[in-house]
Amino acid sequence: MTDMNKSFQTVALIGKYNSLEIVEPLLKLAQFLQGRGVRVLIDALTGQHIERSPYPVYDLADLGREAQLAIVLGGDGTMLNIARTLAPFDVPLVGVNQGRLGFLTDISIDTMYQTISDILDGQCVTEKRMLLQGEVLRDNQRLIVDLAFNDVVVSKGIEGNMVEIEVRIDEDFIYSQRSDGLIIATPTGSTAYALSAGGPIVHPALEAIALIPVSPHTLSNRPIVISSDKTVEVIIHSDSDARGHFDSHSHYALQKGDRIVVSRYPYAVSLLHPVGHSYYRMLREKLNWNRD
């Protein structure tokens, strides 16, 4: 759909973490936005690389409360982290990629001024993306609660031994498996690690969760896609080293008997794309499929 009535009076700019080369285009974009009469805020970590910043500097939580739009300059990895943090604030996100266009950051630095100008004028496509919330339980005590935009992964650790797990959906036993791990992915994450593990591509408009075994010992363990209102529980049965990962940003050591409970996060992420954005065209370009 095309939004015609959006008003973005305060815009947050967030750069790739510890990337000095992003400072110059970010400041030029800030000047452009200011010329449009927009109040510009800078992320605190980005602001560390800007001497005597002429723009107010805020941490991410405060940006979420103050901004009506956040523009992320970096790559998909940067967008993943920012999306997890800003999701509860319902701040729409725009992704500008400094290199190759990504699955999430689909605007190039070369074209960002015209595209962002159009977005400020309400000429954009709004897309909602779901997240996952996972918690690690040990002896019925909650150790960890974390979010994932792409996936929650249970994997073998540095020792390299297969992990033995039990999987339940809404407390219904599904299977036990020995494998290198299990990926619990959102539709967004279906084109990330899940894709390389043989999982299906799930259109982001679908409200679904995909479970993809990683190199299972038994070939009958296949990927499965379930409704997003289901709760997935993974129980660790092996004594060998195991790890839990949330979007490859957070990593936790797991023990035998630990339970990882994953469900849909109640807040969604809003991504803004240029008018004419096509998910299928993006797939063709990123996956080198034959063009028309």
ChimeraX attribute file (.defattr): number of C-alpha atoms within 10 A of each C-alpha:
attribute: neighborCount
match mode: 1-to-1
recipient: residues
	/A:1	10
	/A:2	15
	/A:3	14
	/A:4	13
	/A:5	10
	/A:6	14
	/A:7	12
	/A:8	18
	/A:9	15
	/A:10	18
	/A:11	23
	/A:12	25
	/A:13	24
	/A:14	27
	/A:15	27
	/A:16	22
	/A:17	14
	/A:18	12
	/A:19	12
	/A:20	12
	/A:21	12
	/A:22	19
	/A:23	19
	/A:24	11
	/A:25	16
	/A:26	20
	/A:27	17
	/A:28	12
	/A:29	19
	/A:30	22
	/A:31	16
	/A:32	16
	/A:33	20
	/A:34	15
	/A:35	10
	/A:36	12
	/A:37	12
	/A:38	16
	/A:39	17
	/A:40	22
	/A:41	23
	/A:42	27
	/A:43	22
	/A:44	19
	/A:45	17
	/A:46	22
	/A:47	21
	/A:48	13
	/A:49	16
	/A:50	16
	/A:51	7
	/A:52	8
	/A:53	12
	/A:54	13
	/A:55	17
	/A:56	13
	/A:57	20
	/A:58	18
	/A:59	14
	/A:60	18
	/A:61	13
	/A:62	14
	/A:63	25
	/A:64	21
	/A:65	13
	/A:66	16
	/A:67	21
	/A:68	19
	/A:69	24
	/A:70	28
	/A:71	21
	/A:72	24
	/A:73	27
	/A:74	23
	/A:75	22
	/A:76	20
	/A:77	16
	/A:78	19
	/A:79	26
	/A:80	18
	/A:81	16
	/A:82	19
	/A:83	25
	/A:84	21
	/A:85	14
	/A:86	23
	/A:87	23
	/A:88	16
	/A:89	18
	/A:90	17
	/A:91	23
	/A:92	23
	/A:93	26
	/A:94	24
	/A:95	28
	/A:96	26
	/A:97	26
	/A:98	19
	/A:99	11
	/A:100	12
	/A:101	20
	/A:102	21
	/A:103	19
	/A:104	22
	/A:105	28
	/A:106	21
	/A:107	22
	/A:108	18
	/A:109	19
	/A:110	12
	/A:111	10
	/A:112	18
	/A:113	16
	/A:114	11
	/A:115	19
	/A:116	23
	/A:117	14
	/A:118	14
	/A:119	23
	/A:120	21
	/A:121	15
	/A:122	17
	/A:123	21
	/A:124	23
	/A:125	19
	/A:126	18
	/A:127	16
	/A:128	14
	/A:129	20
	/A:130	25
	/A:131	26
	/A:132	25
	/A:133	19
	/A:134	24
	/A:135	17
	/A:136	22
	/A:137	18
	/A:138	16
	/A:139	9
	/A:140	10
	/A:141	10
	/A:142	12
	/A:143	12
	/A:144	12
	/A:145	13
	/A:146	16
	/A:147	25
	/A:148	29
	/A:149	27
	/A:150	26
	/A:151	30
	/A:152	28
	/A:153	26
	/A:154	29
	/A:155	26
	/A:156	22
	/A:157	18
	/A:158	10
	/A:159	9
	/A:160	12
	/A:161	17
	/A:162	21
	/A:163	25
	/A:164	21
	/A:165	24
	/A:166	16
	/A:167	21
	/A:168	16
	/A:169	16
	/A:170	12
	/A:171	11
	/A:172	11
	/A:173	11
	/A:174	13
	/A:175	11
	/A:176	16
	/A:177	21
	/A:178	21
	/A:179	21
	/A:180	20
	/A:181	23
	/A:182	27
	/A:183	24
	/A:184	27
	/A:185	30
	/A:186	31
	/A:187	27
	/A:188	23
	/A:189	25
	/A:190	27
	/A:191	21
	/A:192	18
	/A:193	19
	/A:194	28
	/A:195	15
	/A:196	11
	/A:197	16
	/A:198	15
	/A:199	23
	/A:200	18
	/A:201	16
	/A:202	20
	/A:203	15
	/A:204	17
	/A:205	12
	/A:206	15
	/A:207	16
	/A:208	19
	/A:209	30
	/A:210	24
	/A:211	24
	/A:212	26
	/A:213	27
	/A:214	25
	/A:215	16
	/A:216	18
	/A:217	13
	/A:218	10
	/A:219	8
	/A:220	8
	/A:221	17
	/A:222	13
	/A:223	18
	/A:224	13
	/A:225	17
	/A:226	14
	/A:227	12
	/A:228	20
	/A:229	13
	/A:230	15
	/A:231	18
	/A:232	23
	/A:233	24
	/A:234	21
	/A:235	21
	/A:236	22
	/A:237	18
	/A:238	17
	/A:239	13
	/A:240	18
	/A:241	18
	/A:242	25
	/A:243	17
	/A:244	22
	/A:245	19
	/A:246	21
	/A:247	23
	/A:248	16
	/A:249	11
	/A:250	12
	/A:251	13
	/A:252	14
	/A:253	13
	/A:254	24
	/A:255	17
	/A:256	17
	/A:257	17
	/A:258	20
	/A:259	24
	/A:260	24
	/A:261	20
	/A:262	25
	/A:263	20
	/A:264	23
	/A:265	18
	/A:266	11
	/A:267	17
	/A:268	23
	/A:269	21
	/A:270	21
	/A:271	20
	/A:272	27
	/A:273	24
	/A:274	20
	/A:275	17
	/A:276	10
	/A:277	14
	/A:278	12
	/A:279	11
	/A:280	10
	/A:281	12
	/A:282	17
	/A:283	14
	/A:284	14
	/A:285	14
	/A:286	14
	/A:287	10
	/A:288	9
	/A:289	11
	/A:290	7
	/A:291	7
	/A:292	4
